[in-house]
Amino acid sequence: MPQFFNDRSVVPALEAVGVSHADALDYAIVGCVELSTQGNNLGWSDAAMFNLNKVLELTLTGGVDLLTGEQLGPDFGRLTGFATWSDFESAFARMIDHYLDRMITACEVVERAHAEVLPTAFLSAVVDDCLTTGTDVTAGGATYDLSGIQMIQVASLADSLGALRKLVFDEGRISRERLLDALRADFVGYEVEQALLLHQAPKYGNDIADVDELGRQWAGYVAGRLATRTNLRGGRYHTGMYTVSAHVPMGQNVGASPDGRKARTPLADGGLSPVYGRDLAGPTAVLQSVARLPNEYTSNGGLLNLKFLPEFFDSEANIATFAQFLRAFVALEVPHVQFNVVRREDLIAAKADPDRYRSLTVRVAGYTAYFTELAGDLQDEIIARTTHGL
């Protein structure tokens, strides 16, 4: 299952977080999607994962957790009290700021513990400039001391914000009170409202500028806030959009959302990928939507998953079409894409009879795994991803 990186986007993304032009030119891809430089960098690429969709939930409810009913966060107002879209956006920004501050405090505790309890002499010996300054890499001895924060999940967030703005604030087809009641009830008894949210609002991944812009706006807000902060090692915070497989457990901690998603179900996979089943305009439209997210927002890495049917590659004409698709990916400067080429029916059969499919491998989100060894809920999420074909 191949993956592709778009080298042209790497240099400005690294320069955006303070890496020199010369070092950015001599980049390396660490693991699968994280950008790094060789031999002079301690880049904690997964310092934290920031669940924007949970922050949205708490903004709509006045800080009340939809899953437990507990007052989990501060009360900056609630959906029923936001008279305008601007009022909502102000509260959402305040909630993001509140949890970014708490996240950074937690990151600093972890950094301090590493420096004081878990110094790494061998790693320090091979990273510039630790030996020159006599400083352990965990205490800030490296030339670059980055901390990467994953924004989870911009596609799900954009869909929710697009539905909220269109159907509640602009058109009034769903009242504020009715939507909040529907979210509390996990759409039980509110199936009509759920259908409107799912099918009558724009969705990220279909080359619809308005909803894509909402994702860009709030990813940019988070990236901008983090750009003003430094970690304990004196380095920059920067942002990425990939989850590995955390979109499944993270979704389990988010209540029903304004995009029509049920409580505890997965968020969008990958990081740049649309919510599965909602990208209805084909893979090229997906690329157009992803390209609206500036690469500076994924200087810590971004990940796009796509799934194709094996039959798509049965003819020279289709292979030529796929080659054109890859050229579009490069021309749009999308930072990363990886593919699964597999039938949905085969995945279902593998889940039901794992002994017959022990050798079946799939790309999950930045790594390859044996499908039958994955957790059942992650298997279901991979099965549900949109499949592109003839």
QUITA-V583582 format. One record per residue. N is the residue number from 1. RES is the residue in one letter. PHI is phi in degrees with one decimal (none if undefined). D_CENTER is the distance of its C-alpha to the mean C-alpha in whole Angstrom. Layout:
n=N res=RES phi=PHI d_center=D_CENTER
n=N res=RES phi=PHI d_center=D_CENTER
This chain:
n=1 res=M phi=none d_center=21
n=2 res=P phi=-75.1 d_center=20
n=3 res=Q phi=-135.1 d_center=17
n=4 res=F phi=-133.0 d_center=18
n=5 res=F phi=-117.1 d_center=17
n=6 res=N phi=-103.8 d_center=18
n=7 res=D phi=-59.5 d_center=20
n=8 res=R phi=-63.3 d_center=21
n=9 res=S phi=-88.6 d_center=18
n=10 res=V phi=-74.1 d_center=18
n=11 res=V phi=-59.7 d_center=21
n=12 res=P phi=-64.4 d_center=20
n=13 res=A phi=-65.8 d_center=17
n=14 res=L phi=-70.8 d_center=19
n=15 res=E phi=-62.7 d_center=21
n=16 res=A phi=-64.1 d_center=19
n=17 res=V phi=-110.5 d_center=19
n=18 res=G phi=96.7 d_center=23
n=19 res=V phi=-76.4 d_center=23
n=20 res=S phi=-64.3 d_center=26
n=21 res=H phi=-61.3 d_center=27
n=22 res=A phi=-63.9 d_center=29
n=23 res=D phi=-69.7 d_center=27
n=24 res=A phi=-65.5 d_center=24
n=25 res=L phi=-65.9 d_center=26
n=26 res=D phi=-102.7 d_center=26
n=27 res=Y phi=-75.9 d_center=23
n=28 res=A phi=-136.5 d_center=22
n=29 res=I phi=-92.0 d_center=18
n=30 res=V phi=-93.8 d_center=18
n=31 res=G phi=67.7 d_center=17
n=32 res=C phi=-126.0 d_center=15
n=33 res=V phi=-126.7 d_center=12
n=34 res=E phi=-78.6 d_center=13
n=35 res=L phi=-90.3 d_center=16
n=36 res=S phi=-153.7 d_center=19
n=37 res=T phi=-114.5 d_center=23
n=38 res=Q phi=-83.8 d_center=25
n=39 res=G phi=74.7 d_center=27
n=40 res=N phi=-141.9 d_center=27
n=41 res=N phi=-140.9 d_center=24
n=42 res=L phi=-109.8 d_center=22
n=43 res=G phi=-106.5 d_center=18
n=44 res=W phi=-74.7 d_center=17
n=45 res=S phi=-70.2 d_center=13
n=46 res=D phi=-121.3 d_center=12
n=47 res=A phi=-60.5 d_center=14
n=48 res=A phi=-165.6 d_center=12
n=49 res=M phi=-117.3 d_center=9
n=50 res=F phi=-105.8 d_center=9
n=51 res=N phi=-85.2 d_center=9
n=52 res=L phi=-62.7 d_center=9
n=53 res=N phi=-74.2 d_center=11
n=54 res=K phi=-70.3 d_center=13
n=55 res=V phi=-62.5 d_center=14
n=56 res=L phi=-61.2 d_center=15
n=57 res=E phi=-54.6 d_center=17
n=58 res=L phi=-69.6 d_center=19
n=59 res=T phi=-67.4 d_center=20
n=60 res=L phi=-72.5 d_center=21
n=61 res=T phi=-104.0 d_center=23
n=62 res=G phi=72.2 d_center=25
n=63 res=G phi=90.3 d_center=23
n=64 res=V phi=-90.6 d_center=24
n=65 res=D phi=-73.3 d_center=22
n=66 res=L phi=-65.1 d_center=22
n=67 res=L phi=-82.7 d_center=22
n=68 res=T phi=-117.9 d_center=25
n=69 res=G phi=78.0 d_center=26
n=70 res=E phi=-82.5 d_center=26
n=71 res=Q phi=-79.3 d_center=26
n=72 res=L phi=-90.3 d_center=23
n=73 res=G phi=-131.1 d_center=22
n=74 res=P phi=-68.6 d_center=25
n=75 res=D phi=-99.0 d_center=26
n=76 res=F phi=-102.4 d_center=25
n=77 res=G phi=105.2 d_center=27
n=78 res=R phi=-143.6 d_center=25
n=79 res=L phi=-53.0 d_center=25
n=80 res=T phi=-65.7 d_center=29
n=81 res=G phi=-104.7 d_center=29
n=82 res=F phi=-86.3 d_center=27
n=83 res=A phi=-72.8 d_center=30
n=84 res=T phi=-131.9 d_center=28
n=85 res=W phi=-61.8 d_center=24
n=86 res=S phi=-63.1 d_center=25
n=87 res=D phi=-60.4 d_center=26
n=88 res=F phi=-61.8 d_center=23
n=89 res=E phi=-60.4 d_center=20
n=90 res=S phi=-63.5 d_center=23
n=91 res=A phi=-67.5 d_center=22
n=92 res=F phi=-63.8 d_center=18
n=93 res=A phi=-62.5 d_center=18
n=94 res=R phi=-64.3 d_center=21
n=95 res=M phi=-68.2 d_center=19
n=96 res=I phi=-59.4 d_center=16
n=97 res=D phi=-58.7 d_center=19
n=98 res=H phi=-59.3 d_center=20
n=99 res=Y phi=-79.9 d_center=17
n=100 res=L phi=-63.2 d_center=16
n=101 res=D phi=-60.8 d_center=20
n=102 res=R phi=-67.0 d_center=20
n=103 res=M phi=-63.7 d_center=17
n=104 res=I phi=-65.4 d_center=19
n=105 res=T phi=-59.3 d_center=22
n=106 res=A phi=-65.7 d_center=20
n=107 res=C phi=-61.6 d_center=19
n=108 res=E phi=-67.1 d_center=23
n=109 res=V phi=-61.7 d_center=24
n=110 res=V phi=-65.2 d_center=23
n=111 res=E phi=-60.1 d_center=23
n=112 res=R phi=-63.2 d_center=27
n=113 res=A phi=-64.1 d_center=27
n=114 res=H phi=-62.8 d_center=27
n=115 res=A phi=-65.4 d_center=29
n=116 res=E phi=-89.4 d_center=32
n=117 res=V phi=-111.6 d_center=32
n=118 res=L phi=-127.4 d_center=30
n=119 res=P phi=-64.1 d_center=31
n=120 res=T phi=-124.5 d_center=30
n=121 res=A phi=-64.9 d_center=34
n=122 res=F phi=-65.1 d_center=33
n=123 res=L phi=-59.8 d_center=30
n=124 res=S phi=-61.4 d_center=31
n=125 res=A phi=-69.2 d_center=34
n=126 res=V phi=-114.6 d_center=32
n=127 res=V phi=-118.2 d_center=30
n=128 res=D phi=-69.1 d_center=31
n=129 res=D phi=-113.5 d_center=32
n=130 res=C phi=-63.2 d_center=33
n=131 res=L phi=-66.9 d_center=36
n=132 res=T phi=-62.2 d_center=38
n=133 res=T phi=-96.6 d_center=37
n=134 res=G phi=67.8 d_center=37
n=135 res=T phi=-119.6 d_center=34
n=136 res=D phi=-62.6 d_center=32
n=137 res=V phi=-61.6 d_center=28
n=138 res=T phi=-74.7 d_center=27
n=139 res=A phi=-103.6 d_center=29
n=140 res=G phi=104.2 d_center=28
n=141 res=G phi=-77.3 d_center=30
n=142 res=A phi=-73.4 d_center=28
n=143 res=T phi=-59.9 d_center=28
n=144 res=Y phi=-120.3 d_center=24
n=145 res=D phi=-125.9 d_center=22
n=146 res=L phi=-87.6 d_center=19
n=147 res=S phi=-128.3 d_center=16
n=148 res=G phi=-95.7 d_center=13
n=149 res=I phi=-117.1 d_center=10
n=150 res=Q phi=-85.8 d_center=6
n=151 res=M phi=-91.9 d_center=5
n=152 res=I phi=-115.0 d_center=4
n=153 res=Q phi=-113.8 d_center=4
n=154 res=V phi=-66.6 d_center=6
n=155 res=A phi=-64.0 d_center=7
n=156 res=S phi=-62.1 d_center=9
n=157 res=L phi=-63.7 d_center=10
n=158 res=A phi=-60.2 d_center=11
n=159 res=D phi=-62.0 d_center=13
n=160 res=S phi=-65.4 d_center=14
n=161 res=L phi=-67.3 d_center=16
n=162 res=G phi=-63.2 d_center=17
n=163 res=A phi=-68.2 d_center=19
n=164 res=L phi=-62.3 d_center=20
n=165 res=R phi=-68.2 d_center=21
n=166 res=K phi=-71.2 d_center=23
n=167 res=L phi=-85.3 d_center=25
n=168 res=V phi=-101.9 d_center=25
n=169 res=F phi=-82.8 d_center=26
n=170 res=D phi=-84.1 d_center=27
n=171 res=E phi=-102.0 d_center=29
n=172 res=G phi=65.8 d_center=30
n=173 res=R phi=-72.7 d_center=30
n=174 res=I phi=-126.3 d_center=28
n=175 res=S phi=-73.0 d_center=29
n=176 res=R phi=-58.7 d_center=28
n=177 res=E phi=-63.7 d_center=30
n=178 res=R phi=-65.5 d_center=29
n=179 res=L phi=-66.2 d_center=25
n=180 res=L phi=-63.2 d_center=25
n=181 res=D phi=-62.9 d_center=28
n=182 res=A phi=-63.8 d_center=26
n=183 res=L phi=-65.8 d_center=23
n=184 res=R phi=-63.7 d_center=25
n=185 res=A phi=-89.2 d_center=27
n=186 res=D phi=55.8 d_center=23
n=187 res=F phi=69.3 d_center=25
n=188 res=V phi=-70.5 d_center=28
n=189 res=G phi=87.5 d_center=31
n=190 res=Y phi=-126.8 d_center=28
n=191 res=E phi=-65.9 d_center=28
n=192 res=V phi=-65.6 d_center=29
n=193 res=E phi=-63.0 d_center=26
n=194 res=Q phi=-61.8 d_center=24
n=195 res=A phi=-62.9 d_center=25
n=196 res=L phi=-62.5 d_center=25
n=197 res=L phi=-63.6 d_center=21
n=198 res=L phi=-75.1 d_center=20
n=199 res=H phi=-118.2 d_center=23
n=200 res=Q phi=-114.8 d_center=24
n=201 res=A phi=-128.4 d_center=21
n=202 res=P phi=-66.7 d_center=19
n=203 res=K phi=-127.2 d_center=16
n=204 res=Y phi=-58.0 d_center=13
n=205 res=G phi=102.8 d_center=13
n=206 res=N phi=-117.8 d_center=17
n=207 res=D phi=59.2 d_center=18
n=208 res=I phi=-109.6 d_center=19
n=209 res=A phi=-59.9 d_center=19
n=210 res=D phi=-60.0 d_center=19
n=211 res=V phi=-76.3 d_center=16
n=212 res=D phi=-60.9 d_center=14
n=213 res=E phi=-64.4 d_center=15
n=214 res=L phi=-63.2 d_center=14
n=215 res=G phi=-63.4 d_center=11
n=216 res=R phi=-61.8 d_center=12
n=217 res=Q phi=-59.1 d_center=14
n=218 res=W phi=-84.5 d_center=12
n=219 res=A phi=-63.9 d_center=10
n=220 res=G phi=-65.1 d_center=13
n=221 res=Y phi=-63.7 d_center=15
n=222 res=V phi=-64.1 d_center=13
n=223 res=A phi=-60.9 d_center=13
n=224 res=G phi=-65.9 d_center=17
n=225 res=R phi=-63.4 d_center=17
n=226 res=L phi=-69.2 d_center=16
n=227 res=A phi=-64.2 d_center=18
n=228 res=T phi=-88.6 d_center=21
n=229 res=R phi=-112.1 d_center=21
n=230 res=T phi=-127.3 d_center=22
n=231 res=N phi=-83.1 d_center=22
n=232 res=L phi=-66.4 d_center=25
n=233 res=R phi=-83.6 d_center=25
n=234 res=G phi=86.2 d_center=26
n=235 res=G phi=-99.8 d_center=23
n=236 res=R phi=-85.8 d_center=20
n=237 res=Y phi=-83.6 d_center=16
n=238 res=H phi=-143.0 d_center=14
n=239 res=T phi=-115.7 d_center=10
n=240 res=G phi=-139.4 d_center=7
n=241 res=M phi=-135.2 d_center=4
n=242 res=Y phi=-156.3 d_center=5
n=243 res=T phi=-122.9 d_center=6
n=244 res=V phi=58.7 d_center=9
n=245 res=S phi=-124.8 d_center=10
n=246 res=A phi=-71.8 d_center=10
n=247 res=H phi=-65.1 d_center=8
n=248 res=V phi=-76.6 d_center=12
n=249 res=P phi=-64.6 d_center=13
n=250 res=M phi=-66.4 d_center=11
n=251 res=G phi=-64.0 d_center=12
n=252 res=Q phi=-67.2 d_center=15
n=253 res=N phi=-106.8 d_center=16
n=254 res=V phi=-120.2 d_center=15
n=255 res=G phi=-71.4 d_center=18
n=256 res=A phi=-57.0 d_center=18
n=257 res=S phi=-127.3 d_center=16
n=258 res=P phi=-66.2 d_center=18
n=259 res=D phi=-83.4 d_center=16
n=260 res=G phi=94.6 d_center=19
n=261 res=R phi=-72.0 d_center=16
n=262 res=K phi=-76.9 d_center=19
n=263 res=A phi=-60.5 d_center=18
n=264 res=R phi=68.9 d_center=17
n=265 res=T phi=-88.9 d_center=15
n=266 res=P phi=-61.8 d_center=12
n=267 res=L phi=-84.2 d_center=9
n=268 res=A phi=-58.2 d_center=7
n=269 res=D phi=-81.1 d_center=7
n=270 res=G phi=70.8 d_center=6
n=271 res=G phi=169.2 d_center=3
n=272 res=L phi=-100.4 d_center=6
n=273 res=S phi=-71.5 d_center=8
n=274 res=P phi=-67.2 d_center=10
n=275 res=V phi=-62.9 d_center=11
n=276 res=Y phi=-58.3 d_center=13
n=277 res=G phi=86.0 d_center=17
n=278 res=R phi=-103.6 d_center=16
n=279 res=D phi=-88.1 d_center=16
n=280 res=L phi=-100.5 d_center=20
n=281 res=A phi=-103.1 d_center=21
n=282 res=G phi=96.9 d_center=20
n=283 res=P phi=-66.9 d_center=18
n=284 res=T phi=-67.2 d_center=20
n=285 res=A phi=-63.7 d_center=18
n=286 res=V phi=-59.1 d_center=15
n=287 res=L phi=-59.3 d_center=15
n=288 res=Q phi=-62.6 d_center=17
n=289 res=S phi=-66.8 d_center=14
n=290 res=V phi=-61.8 d_center=11
n=291 res=A phi=-65.6 d_center=14
n=292 res=R phi=-78.1 d_center=14
n=293 res=L phi=-91.6 d_center=12
n=294 res=P phi=-57.4 d_center=14
n=295 res=N phi=-64.5 d_center=13
n=296 res=E phi=-61.7 d_center=14
n=297 res=Y phi=-80.7 d_center=11
n=298 res=T phi=-123.5 d_center=10
n=299 res=S phi=-65.5 d_center=13
n=300 res=N phi=-93.2 d_center=11
n=301 res=G phi=114.7 d_center=10
n=302 res=G phi=-137.4 d_center=8
n=303 res=L phi=-137.6 d_center=8
n=304 res=L phi=-118.4 d_center=9
n=305 res=N phi=-101.0 d_center=11
n=306 res=L phi=-135.1 d_center=15
n=307 res=K phi=-125.2 d_center=18
n=308 res=F phi=-123.0 d_center=21
n=309 res=L phi=-73.6 d_center=24
n=310 res=P phi=-57.6 d_center=27
n=311 res=E phi=-62.1 d_center=30
n=312 res=F phi=-61.7 d_center=28
n=313 res=F phi=-103.3 d_center=29
n=314 res=D phi=-80.6 d_center=32
n=315 res=S phi=-129.7 d_center=34
n=316 res=E phi=-63.2 d_center=34
n=317 res=A phi=-63.7 d_center=34
n=318 res=N phi=-69.2 d_center=30
n=319 res=I phi=-64.1 d_center=29
n=320 res=A phi=-64.2 d_center=30
n=321 res=T phi=-63.2 d_center=28
n=322 res=F phi=-65.2 d_center=25
n=323 res=A phi=-61.4 d_center=26
n=324 res=Q phi=-63.6 d_center=26
n=325 res=F phi=-61.0 d_center=23
n=326 res=L phi=-65.2 d_center=22
n=327 res=R phi=-66.1 d_center=24
n=328 res=A phi=-65.2 d_center=22
n=329 res=F phi=-57.2 d_center=19
n=330 res=V phi=-70.0 d_center=21
n=331 res=A phi=-62.2 d_center=22
n=332 res=L phi=-81.9 d_center=19
n=333 res=E phi=58.3 d_center=18
n=334 res=V phi=-69.8 d_center=14
n=335 res=P phi=-73.9 d_center=13
n=336 res=H phi=-163.1 d_center=13
n=337 res=V phi=-151.6 d_center=13
n=338 res=Q phi=-139.7 d_center=15
n=339 res=F phi=-125.6 d_center=17
n=340 res=N phi=-107.5 d_center=19
n=341 res=V phi=-117.4 d_center=22
n=342 res=V phi=-161.4 d_center=23
n=343 res=R phi=-87.9 d_center=25
n=344 res=R phi=-57.7 d_center=24
n=345 res=E phi=-62.7 d_center=27
n=346 res=D phi=-67.9 d_center=27
n=347 res=L phi=-66.5 d_center=24
n=348 res=I phi=-62.6 d_center=26
n=349 res=A phi=-65.2 d_center=29
n=350 res=A phi=-66.5 d_center=27
n=351 res=K phi=-67.4 d_center=26
n=352 res=A phi=-76.0 d_center=30
n=353 res=D phi=-135.4 d_center=31
n=354 res=P phi=-61.3 d_center=30
n=355 res=D phi=-62.6 d_center=33
n=356 res=R phi=-80.8 d_center=33
n=357 res=Y phi=-127.5 d_center=30
n=358 res=R phi=-61.6 d_center=29
n=359 res=S phi=-92.9 d_center=29
n=360 res=L phi=-72.9 d_center=26
n=361 res=T phi=-111.0 d_center=23
n=362 res=V phi=-139.4 d_center=19
n=363 res=R phi=-82.0 d_center=16
n=364 res=V phi=-94.4 d_center=14
n=365 res=A phi=-164.4 d_center=10
n=366 res=G phi=101.2 d_center=12
n=367 res=Y phi=-152.3 d_center=15
n=368 res=T phi=-102.1 d_center=18
n=369 res=A phi=-144.5 d_center=20
n=370 res=Y phi=-71.4 d_center=23
n=371 res=F phi=-57.8 d_center=22
n=372 res=T phi=-71.7 d_center=25
n=373 res=E phi=-93.6 d_center=24
n=374 res=L phi=-78.9 d_center=20
n=375 res=A phi=-62.3 d_center=20
n=376 res=G phi=-58.6 d_center=21
n=377 res=D phi=-68.5 d_center=18
n=378 res=L phi=-71.9 d_center=16
n=379 res=Q phi=-58.5 d_center=19
n=380 res=D phi=-61.5 d_center=19
n=381 res=E phi=-65.5 d_center=15
n=382 res=I phi=-66.6 d_center=16
n=383 res=I phi=-60.1 d_center=19
n=384 res=A phi=-78.9 d_center=18
n=385 res=R phi=-60.6 d_center=15
n=386 res=T phi=-57.9 d_center=17
n=387 res=T phi=-108.7 d_center=20
n=388 res=H phi=-97.5 d_center=21
n=389 res=G phi=-152.5 d_center=25
n=390 res=L phi=-73.8 d_center=28
